[in-house]
Each structure stands twice: as C-alpha cells, then as structure tokens.
Amino acid sequence: MSRCSRIPFLKLNSGVDFFFVLSGFLLSIPFMESGKVNLRAYYIKRVFRILPVYYLSIGLCGSVLLFLNYATLQQILASIFFVQSFSASTFNTPNGVSWTLVIEEIFYATLPVFAIIFVKNRWRYSLPACLAASLAYREAVVQLYPINDLAFHLWQYPSFLGHYAIGVTLASFYANRKMSVAKFNRLFPR
C-alpha cells in the first residue's frame, strides 16, 4: 500500500474538499459575471462575514482552554492573527477546524488576482496548471516528510489550490452560460 492511499484527504472525498470547491464557485461568480467588482466592498463583506463569529469563538474557546491549560497564549495569539497553520506548534489549535479558515482567508485575499487567470477561456490553461501544482505539492510532501508530519504539511494552501481552481472554473462556466442566455434573449425578444 502506498503512503498516499493511507491519507484520506488525498482521495478528495471529504466535506472540506467540497467546501473549498463550493467557495471557489460562489465567491468567483461576481468576478466572472461583471468583470468589475468593488474590491473594497468585497473585502469588507468578507471581513464582516467571518471575523465577528470567529473572534467570538476564539475568545470563548480560547479563554476556557487557557484556563484549563489545554492551550497556550501563543496558540491563541496565532489563531487571532490567522497564522496558526504556519507553525507545527500552533497548527490545529485551539480550535482544530480553524486551519480551514486560514486557507479560506488566503483564498479571499488572492481571489481578485486568481479570477483574472480564469476569465473567459483562460481556464483551459489555468485549471490544469493549478491542478498540477496541487498534485505536485502533495506528492512532494508525501515524499519529503515522515508520515506523522504529513497532516501539517498537506493541510496548507498549495494542497487546495486545485479545489479553488475547479470552483472558479465552474463559476466561469456559469457566468458564460448566463451571458449567452442574455445575449440570446436580446437577439430573439419574446
């Protein structure tokens, strides 16, 4: 049995995989449909969608975990600044699932640039390139790191670049379909 076959999240069958594809799709639609997105409004919306509940969670859980000595101040501070996934000592703490938010935040920050390489037919080159980059990163991690370090290294943004690329590509298909229907309706009014 290969090392990769023992790592369930390399099989692309988890809710996290679906979540990242769905995020790529939903968040990219405005970029694909109009081509003009108010970046200030986009970032403000993202901040107020995520941060209030996230900080409430970190504050409540972090306080209890600090009090019970299940978390350190370093881990709480890393979580506050969304850097908990950048160090093995703070990874997956104090809230084990918050590593996904770090990846999501990186995607939010890079989406305006990311969307540019997927508009119209550019997905034909961008999608295979992103999928290849993700797979190459995962393969390198599996080859370079011991099995007990794989989760930390595999649960990083490069592993999920392909997921977002699939979502952004689907958003491009969706947006182009809508534009084609609109153009059709203009040409053949009812």
C-alpha positions as CSV (number, residue, x, y, z in Angstrom):
1,M,0.0,0.0,0.0
2,S,1.4,3.4,-1.0
3,R,1.8,6.2,1.6
4,C,-0.8,8.3,-0.3
5,S,-3.5,5.7,-0.2
6,R,-3.4,5.8,3.6
7,I,-4.2,9.6,3.6
8,P,-7.9,10.0,3.3
9,F,-7.9,13.7,2.3
10,L,-5.9,12.8,-0.8
11,K,-8.8,10.9,-2.1
12,L,-10.9,14.1,-2.5
13,N,-13.9,12.7,-0.7
14,S,-14.3,14.9,2.3
15,G,-16.7,17.8,3.2
16,V,-13.6,20.0,3.3
17,D,-12.9,19.3,-0.4
18,F,-16.5,20.1,-1.3
19,F,-16.4,23.3,0.8
20,F,-13.3,24.6,-1.0
21,V,-14.7,23.9,-4.4
22,L,-18.0,25.5,-3.4
23,S,-16.2,28.5,-2.0
24,G,-14.3,28.9,-5.2
25,F,-17.5,28.7,-7.2
26,L,-19.7,31.0,-5.1
27,L,-17.2,33.7,-4.4
28,S,-16.0,33.9,-8.0
29,I,-19.3,34.4,-9.7
30,P,-19.4,38.2,-9.2
31,F,-15.8,38.4,-10.7
32,M,-16.8,36.2,-13.7
33,E,-20.2,37.9,-14.4
34,S,-19.4,41.5,-14.4
35,G,-15.6,41.8,-14.7
36,K,-15.9,44.8,-12.4
37,V,-16.1,44.2,-8.7
38,N,-15.8,46.8,-6.0
39,L,-12.8,45.3,-4.1
40,R,-13.3,47.5,-1.1
41,A,-16.9,46.2,-0.7
42,Y,-15.7,42.7,-1.4
43,Y,-13.1,42.7,1.3
44,I,-15.4,44.5,3.8
45,K,-18.1,41.9,3.2
46,R,-15.6,39.0,3.8
47,V,-14.3,40.6,7.0
48,F,-17.8,41.1,8.5
49,R,-18.9,37.6,7.3
50,I,-16.1,35.8,9.1
51,L,-14.4,37.8,11.8
52,P,-17.1,38.5,14.3
53,V,-18.1,34.9,14.9
54,Y,-14.5,33.7,14.5
55,Y,-13.2,36.1,17.2
56,L,-16.2,35.3,19.5
57,S,-15.3,31.6,19.1
58,I,-11.6,32.2,19.7
59,G,-12.4,34.4,22.7
60,L,-14.7,31.9,24.4
61,C,-13.0,28.7,23.5
62,G,-9.5,30.2,24.0
63,S,-10.4,31.5,27.4
64,V,-11.7,28.2,28.6
65,L,-8.8,26.3,27.0
66,L,-6.2,28.7,28.6
67,F,-7.9,28.3,32.0
68,L,-7.8,24.5,31.7
69,N,-4.2,24.5,30.4
70,Y,-5.2,22.9,27.1
71,A,-3.9,25.9,25.0
72,T,-1.1,28.3,25.3
73,L,-1.2,32.1,24.8
74,Q,1.0,31.6,21.7
75,Q,-1.7,29.3,20.2
76,I,-4.5,31.8,20.9
77,L,-2.5,34.7,19.5
78,A,-1.6,32.7,16.4
79,S,-5.3,32.0,15.9
80,I,-6.3,35.6,16.4
81,F,-4.0,36.6,13.5
82,F,-4.8,33.6,11.3
83,V,-1.3,32.3,11.4
84,Q,-2.0,29.1,13.3
85,S,-1.4,26.9,10.3
86,F,2.1,28.3,9.6
87,S,3.7,26.6,12.5
88,A,3.5,23.0,13.7
89,S,3.4,24.2,17.3
90,T,0.2,26.2,16.7
91,F,-1.4,24.1,14.0
92,N,-4.9,22.8,14.7
93,T,-5.1,24.7,18.0
94,P,-7.1,25.8,19.9
95,N,-9.9,25.0,17.5
96,G,-9.0,22.1,15.4
97,V,-11.0,23.0,12.4
98,S,-9.8,26.6,12.2
99,W,-7.0,25.6,9.8
100,T,-9.6,25.6,7.0
101,L,-10.3,29.3,7.8
102,V,-6.6,30.2,7.3
103,I,-6.8,28.6,3.8
104,E,-10.1,30.3,3.1
105,E,-8.7,33.7,4.1
106,I,-5.7,33.2,1.8
107,F,-8.2,32.4,-1.0
108,Y,-10.3,35.5,-0.1
109,A,-7.2,37.7,-0.3
110,T,-6.0,36.2,-3.6
111,L,-9.3,35.8,-5.4
112,P,-9.3,39.1,-7.3
113,V,-6.0,38.1,-9.0
114,F,-6.9,34.4,-9.1
115,A,-10.1,35.3,-11.0
116,I,-8.2,37.1,-13.7
117,I,-6.4,34.0,-14.8
118,F,-9.8,32.1,-15.2
119,V,-11.9,34.6,-17.1
120,K,-13.4,33.5,-20.5
121,N,-11.4,30.6,-21.9
122,R,-8.2,31.1,-19.8
123,W,-9.5,28.3,-17.5
124,R,-8.2,25.9,-20.2
125,Y,-4.7,26.7,-19.2
126,S,-5.2,27.8,-15.6
127,L,-7.2,24.8,-14.4
128,P,-4.7,22.1,-15.5
129,A,-1.8,24.3,-14.1
130,C,-3.5,24.7,-10.7
131,L,-4.4,21.0,-10.5
132,A,-0.9,20.0,-11.5
133,A,0.6,22.4,-8.9
134,S,-1.6,21.0,-6.1
135,L,-0.8,17.4,-7.0
136,A,2.9,18.1,-7.4
137,Y,2.9,19.8,-3.9
138,R,1.1,16.9,-2.4
139,E,3.4,14.4,-3.9
140,A,6.5,16.3,-2.8
141,V,5.1,16.5,0.8
142,V,4.4,12.8,0.8
143,Q,7.9,12.0,-0.5
144,L,9.8,14.5,1.7
145,Y,8.1,14.3,5.2
146,P,7.6,11.4,7.6
147,I,4.1,10.1,7.9
148,N,3.5,11.7,11.3
149,D,4.2,15.2,9.8
150,L,2.0,14.8,6.7
151,A,-1.2,16.4,8.1
152,F,0.6,19.7,8.9
153,H,2.3,19.9,5.5
154,L,-0.7,18.7,3.4
155,W,-3.2,20.9,5.1
156,Q,-1.7,24.1,3.5
157,Y,-3.0,26.3,0.8
158,P,-1.0,24.7,-2.1
159,S,-2.8,21.4,-1.5
160,F,-6.1,23.1,-2.1
161,L,-5.3,25.3,-5.0
162,G,-6.8,22.8,-7.4
163,H,-10.1,22.8,-5.4
164,Y,-10.4,26.5,-5.7
165,A,-9.4,26.3,-9.4
166,I,-12.3,23.8,-10.0
167,G,-14.7,26.1,-8.3
168,V,-13.5,29.2,-10.2
169,T,-13.7,27.3,-13.5
170,L,-17.3,26.2,-12.7
171,A,-18.1,29.9,-11.9
172,S,-16.7,30.9,-15.3
173,F,-18.9,28.3,-17.0
174,Y,-21.9,29.5,-15.1
175,A,-21.2,33.2,-15.8
176,N,-20.6,32.5,-19.5
177,R,-23.8,30.5,-19.8
178,K,-25.8,33.3,-18.2
179,M,-24.2,35.8,-20.6
180,S,-25.1,33.6,-23.6
181,V,-28.7,33.3,-22.5
182,A,-28.9,37.1,-22.0
183,K,-27.4,37.6,-25.5
184,F,-29.9,35.1,-26.9
185,N,-32.8,37.0,-25.3
186,R,-31.6,40.3,-26.8
187,L,-31.4,38.8,-30.2
188,F,-34.8,37.0,-30.0
189,P,-37.0,39.0,-27.7
190,R,-40.4,37.4,-26.8
